[in-house]
Amino acid sequence: MKLFVIAAVLAVAAAAPSSYKQEYKPPTYSPPAYSKPAYSAPAYPAPAYSAPAYKDKKYADITITSQSDERNLDGSSQWSYAQSDYTTREESQVQKKMQGVAYDSYGKATYEDVMGNTNKGSSYWVSPEGEKFTLTWAADEEGFKPQGAHLPVAPVHVYELPVAPVHEYELPVAPVHIPFNGKGYKIY
């Protein structure tokens, strides 16, 4: 009951109009007065911009002949482009659930389903020497897997495991002690 009375008094006090009028006057500032410098500003010529030194002039006429970029609401996407020198590149990625490691606030690792990206794509280009290259790849939960005829291949070596030698021999026989007439042992 006491709580109800206190709440009612506070509600009446909050609802009562206040006779206090707040008048806010923002401060006024005068702009600073700066004197003109006693020296004249140096006259520098405007910098001359030109093509970078690394730009090769023989590729100046390469243009992009086609380009696409598609982003989907489910997180998947694909994009591609082709150039006038027949260089092409295309790539697509899809989000999917994978088994991953998550860490809680104590640093304990747990295995659970996580969202991850799987990518695949291909590229085609011609080297300055005229050699044609094609590269395809896939990147997923099994890792990055590039494929191309120009990529080096690790040599395959067939190992012949050595066979342990087999020794054929007879173990020596230890002498056997047999009781003889209860008075001693007879050795064979």
VOPAGU-2260 file (C-alpha; in pm, 1 decimal, decimal comma):
REM VOPAGU-2260
SITE   aa  ch    i         X         Y         Z
SITE  MET   A    0       0,0       0,0       0,0
SITE  LYS   A    1     285,4     237,0      85,8
SITE  LEU   A    2     436,8     168,2    -254,2
SITE  PHE   A    3     110,0     257,9    -425,8
SITE  VAL   A    4      87,9     590,6    -240,2
SITE  ILE   A    5     448,5     678,1    -328,3
SITE  ALA   A    6     390,4     590,6    -694,6
SITE  ALA   A    7      74,2     804,0    -704,8
SITE  VAL   A    8     252,8    1106,1    -551,8
SITE  LEU   A    9     537,3    1074,2    -802,1
SITE  ALA   A   10     292,7    1048,6   -1092,6
SITE  VAL   A   11     110,1    1365,9    -981,8
SITE  ALA   A   12     441,0    1549,6    -938,3
SITE  ALA   A   13     558,3    1445,4   -1282,9
SITE  ALA   A   14     231,0    1548,6   -1447,0
SITE  ALA   A   15     214,5    1894,9   -1286,9
SITE  PRO   A   16     321,8    2179,7   -1514,5
SITE  SER   A   17     645,0    2348,6   -1423,5
SITE  SER   A   18     677,2    2722,1   -1384,9
SITE  TYR   A   19    1048,6    2708,4   -1461,7
SITE  LYS   A   20    1125,3    2846,7   -1805,1
SITE  GLN   A   21    1450,2    2738,5   -1954,6
SITE  GLU   A   22    1601,4    2985,0   -2190,9
SITE  TYR   A   23    1912,9    2876,2   -2373,6
SITE  LYS   A   24    2126,1    3128,5   -2546,5
SITE  PRO   A   25    2402,9    2983,9   -2759,2
SITE  PRO   A   26    2741,0    3146,7   -2710,2
SITE  THR   A   27    2857,7    3385,1   -2976,0
SITE  TYR   A   28    3206,9    3377,1   -3113,1
SITE  SER   A   29    3380,5    3630,2   -3323,8
SITE  PRO   A   30    3578,4    3495,1   -3619,4
SITE  PRO   A   31    3955,6    3492,2   -3566,5
SITE  ALA   A   32    4152,5    3763,0   -3736,9
SITE  TYR   A   33    4459,3    3637,4   -3916,8
SITE  SER   A   34    4717,3    3868,5   -4059,3
SITE  LYS   A   35    4839,9    3819,6   -4413,7
SITE  PRO   A   36    5178,3    3641,2   -4429,3
SITE  ALA   A   37    5479,5    3856,1   -4496,8
SITE  TYR   A   38    5619,6    3615,3   -4758,3
SITE  SER   A   39    5484,4    3517,4   -5095,6
SITE  ALA   A   40    5370,9    3163,5   -5164,5
SITE  PRO   A   41    5612,6    2964,3   -5385,0
SITE  ALA   A   42    5495,7    2900,1   -5738,4
SITE  TYR   A   43    5533,6    2529,3   -5812,7
SITE  PRO   A   44    5451,4    2393,5   -6156,8
SITE  ALA   A   45    5162,3    2146,4   -6169,6
SITE  PRO   A   46    5283,8    1785,4   -6174,1
SITE  ALA   A   47    5277,9    1617,7   -6513,3
SITE  TYR   A   48    5108,3    1279,2   -6500,7
SITE  SER   A   49    5186,3    1018,8   -6760,4
SITE  ALA   A   50    5137,5     646,4   -6802,5
SITE  PRO   A   51    5331,5     440,3   -6547,5
SITE  ALA   A   52    5673,7     318,4   -6654,0
SITE  TYR   A   53    5569,8     -46,5   -6612,6
SITE  LYS   A   54    5281,6     -13,8   -6860,1
SITE  ASP   A   55    5368,4    -212,0   -7171,7
SITE  LYS   A   56    5267,3     -23,2   -7483,5
SITE  LYS   A   57    5210,7    -335,5   -7695,1
SITE  TYR   A   58    4909,3    -437,6   -7476,9
SITE  ALA   A   59    4745,1     -92,9   -7478,4
SITE  ASP   A   60    4473,7    -200,4   -7721,5
SITE  ILE   A   61    4345,3    -498,2   -7514,2
SITE  THR   A   62    3986,4    -435,9   -7411,5
SITE  ILE   A   63    3723,8    -628,6   -7218,2
SITE  THR   A   64    3483,5    -782,6   -7468,5
SITE  SER   A   65    3234,6    -936,5   -7223,5
SITE  GLN   A   66    3176,4    -931,1   -6851,6
SITE  SER   A   67    2911,6   -1067,7   -6615,2
SITE  ASP   A   68    2862,5   -1060,9   -6240,6
SITE  GLU   A   69    2568,3   -1230,3   -6072,9
SITE  ARG   A   70    2504,7   -1225,1   -5696,6
SITE  ASN   A   71    2216,5   -1431,6   -5555,9
SITE  LEU   A   72    2022,4   -1399,9   -5231,6
SITE  ASP   A   73    2123,5   -1749,2   -5118,6
SITE  GLY   A   74    2489,4   -1639,7   -5105,5
SITE  SER   A   75    2595,8   -1798,0   -5432,7
SITE  SER   A   76    2753,9   -1596,8   -5709,9
SITE  GLN   A   77    2927,0   -1628,8   -6042,9
SITE  TRP   A   78    3126,0   -1389,8   -6255,1
SITE  SER   A   79    3327,1   -1398,8   -6573,7
SITE  TYR   A   80    3506,3   -1181,9   -6824,5
SITE  ALA   A   81    3669,1   -1215,1   -7164,4
SITE  GLN   A   82    3925,0    -985,6   -7324,9
SITE  SER   A   83    4010,4    -903,8   -7682,8
SITE  ASP   A   84    4334,2   -1108,0   -7652,9
SITE  TYR   A   85    4118,9   -1421,4   -7584,7
SITE  THR   A   86    4200,1   -1425,3   -7214,0
SITE  THR   A   87    3900,3   -1553,2   -7017,9
SITE  ARG   A   88    3823,3   -1610,9   -6653,1
SITE  GLU   A   89    3512,4   -1744,2   -6483,3
SITE  GLU   A   90    3444,0   -1834,8   -6124,5
SITE  SER   A   91    3144,2   -1944,2   -5920,8
SITE  GLN   A   92    3093,3   -1998,3   -5552,2
SITE  VAL   A   93    2819,4   -2161,1   -5347,0
SITE  GLN   A   94    2761,6   -2150,9   -4974,0
SITE  LYS   A   95    2700,9   -2484,5   -4805,8
SITE  LYS   A   96    2706,0   -2645,0   -4465,2
SITE  MET   A   97    3034,5   -2808,3   -4375,6
SITE  GLN   A   98    3175,8   -2974,1   -4070,4
SITE  GLY   A   99    3391,8   -2713,6   -3901,4
SITE  VAL   A  100    3562,7   -2629,3   -3576,3
SITE  ALA   A  101    3407,6   -2366,0   -3352,2
SITE  TYR   A  102    3558,9   -2234,7   -3030,1
SITE  ASP   A  103    3356,8   -2137,8   -2725,6
SITE  SER   A  104    3448,1   -1850,9   -2491,6
SITE  TYR   A  105    3679,4   -2082,8   -2295,7
SITE  GLY   A  106    3875,5   -2188,1   -2604,7
SITE  LYS   A  107    3731,4   -2538,1   -2619,0
SITE  ALA   A  108    3705,1   -2667,7   -2975,9
SITE  THR   A  109    3381,5   -2829,7   -3085,7
SITE  TYR   A  110    3293,1   -2978,4   -3422,1
SITE  GLU   A  111    2968,5   -2850,9   -3564,8
SITE  ASP   A  112    2803,9   -2751,3   -3890,8
SITE  VAL   A  113    2927,9   -2416,8   -4021,7
SITE  MET   A  114    2853,7   -2226,8   -4340,7
SITE  GLY   A  115    3141,0   -2219,5   -4587,9
SITE  ASN   A  116    3209,8   -2139,4   -4950,9
SITE  THR   A  117    3301,0   -2378,8   -5226,4
SITE  ASN   A  118    3459,5   -2218,6   -5531,0
SITE  LYS   A  119    3533,3   -2346,7   -5877,1
SITE  GLY   A  120    3651,7   -2174,8   -6186,5
SITE  SER   A  121    3871,8   -2168,2   -6492,3
SITE  SER   A  122    4110,1   -1937,7   -6674,1
SITE  TYR   A  123    4246,7   -1935,0   -7025,7
SITE  TRP   A  124    4528,1   -1717,4   -7157,2
SITE  VAL   A  125    4798,0   -1703,4   -7420,0
SITE  SER   A  126    5153,2   -1623,2   -7312,3
SITE  PRO   A  127    5364,1   -1361,7   -7496,2
SITE  GLU   A  128    5546,9   -1656,5   -7656,1
SITE  GLY   A  129    5217,1   -1784,0   -7801,0
SITE  GLU   A  130    5173,5   -2077,6   -7563,5
SITE  LYS   A  131    4810,7   -2150,9   -7463,5
SITE  PHE   A  132    4728,9   -2220,1   -7100,7
SITE  THR   A  133    4409,6   -2350,9   -6940,5
SITE  LEU   A  134    4371,7   -2374,0   -6565,0
SITE  THR   A  135    4071,4   -2514,3   -6379,5
SITE  TRP   A  136    4035,9   -2535,1   -6004,2
SITE  ALA   A  137    3802,4   -2627,6   -5723,7
SITE  ALA   A  138    3827,3   -2520,2   -5361,5
SITE  ASP   A  139    3606,5   -2692,7   -5105,5
SITE  GLU   A  140    3629,1   -2882,7   -4778,7
SITE  GLU   A  141    3892,4   -3108,8   -4937,2
SITE  GLY   A  142    4122,8   -2813,4   -5014,0
SITE  PHE   A  143    4242,5   -2633,9   -5324,9
SITE  LYS   A  144    4269,2   -2858,6   -5632,6
SITE  PRO   A  145    4414,7   -2693,2   -5944,7
SITE  GLN   A  146    4437,9   -2878,3   -6276,6
SITE  GLY   A  147    4624,7   -2781,0   -6588,8
SITE  ALA   A  148    4856,0   -2939,7   -6844,5
SITE  HIS   A  149    5123,5   -2677,8   -6764,7
SITE  LEU   A  150    5133,6   -2750,4   -6389,2
SITE  PRO   A  151    5423,0   -2960,7   -6261,6
SITE  VAL   A  152    5340,6   -3312,5   -6149,7
SITE  ALA   A  153    5523,6   -3478,5   -5865,4
SITE  PRO   A  154    5710,2   -3790,0   -5974,2
SITE  VAL   A  155    5555,1   -4120,2   -5877,8
SITE  HIS   A  156    5802,8   -4363,7   -5731,5
SITE  VAL   A  157    5710,3   -4724,0   -5673,3
SITE  TYR   A  158    5888,2   -4843,6   -5366,3
SITE  GLU   A  159    5980,3   -5207,4   -5320,8
SITE  LEU   A  160    5988,0   -5272,7   -4954,7
SITE  PRO   A  161    6276,4   -5490,9   -4843,7
SITE  VAL   A  162    6185,3   -5832,7   -4712,6
SITE  ALA   A  163    6326,1   -5925,0   -4376,9
SITE  PRO   A  164    6561,6   -6223,8   -4399,3
SITE  VAL   A  165    6426,0   -6552,9   -4271,1
SITE  HIS   A  166    6669,7   -6765,5   -4070,9
SITE  GLU   A  167    6592,5   -7133,3   -4055,5
SITE  TYR   A  168    6762,0   -7307,6   -3769,9
SITE  GLU   A  169    6672,3   -7537,9   -3484,9
SITE  LEU   A  170    6673,8   -7416,8   -3131,5
SITE  PRO   A  171    6894,8   -7612,4   -2895,5
SITE  VAL   A  172    6710,5   -7850,4   -2666,2
SITE  ALA   A  173    6765,5   -7800,6   -2295,1
SITE  PRO   A  174    6836,5   -8109,2   -2081,9
SITE  VAL   A  175    6525,3   -8254,4   -1919,2
SITE  HIS   A  176    6533,9   -8372,7   -1557,2
SITE  ILE   A  177    6309,8   -8669,9   -1481,7
SITE  PRO   A  178    6282,3   -8819,8   -1132,7
SITE  PHE   A  179    6425,2   -9174,1   -1123,2
SITE  ASN   A  180    6302,5   -9418,5    -861,9
SITE  GLY   A  181    6252,4   -9139,8    -611,9
SITE  LYS   A  182    6627,8   -9136,6    -538,0
SITE  GLY   A  183    6756,3   -8885,7    -783,7
SITE  TYR   A  184    6731,0   -8758,3   -1134,0
SITE  LYS   A  185    6822,2   -8914,3   -1456,3
SITE  ILE   A  186    6950,0   -8676,5   -1719,8
SITE  TYR   A  187    6870,8   -8740,3   -2084,0
